[in-house]
Amino acid sequence: MAQDWHDSLKALLGDQPVENEPTTAAEAPAAEVERARLDIVTERKGRGGKVATIVTGFTVSDQAVADIAAQLRRKLGTGGSARGGEILIQGDRSADVARALSAMGLKNRII
């Protein structure tokens, strides 16, 4: 029977509690992102003259970035995507993105 790494770790440690283990998958990335400062940039290049808001500076997994992007899209009611460790939000929404990220507890700055 195959065991996952949690079971293997518990077998090695016995009944000792494992410290710094996140209780849920959503808590782990949020804690890591809180330490980093995110940069918010508006770009027009290569988009047919249309403005896009880009959020960079993530130090977490691509899945965590995608989860944050989904929350931003819902809060702002706009389109966007997450690719390569960056979030793209359609339109010039830098102030709105900054407020939404601050409400999530993430440090940010508009460049």
VENVEN-V743192 format. One record per run of one state. SS is the DSSP state (H for helix, E for strand, - for the rest). FROM is the first residue (numbers start at 1). TO is the last residue. If there is no record, write none. Layout:
ss:from:to
SS:FROM:TO
SS:FROM:TO
//
This chain:
ss:from:to
-:1:4
H:5:13
-:14:24
H:25:35
-:36:36
E:37:43
-:44:51
E:52:56
-:57:61
H:62:76
-:77:79
E:80:83
-:84:85
E:86:90
-:91:93
H:94:103
-:104:106
E:107:110
-:111:111
//
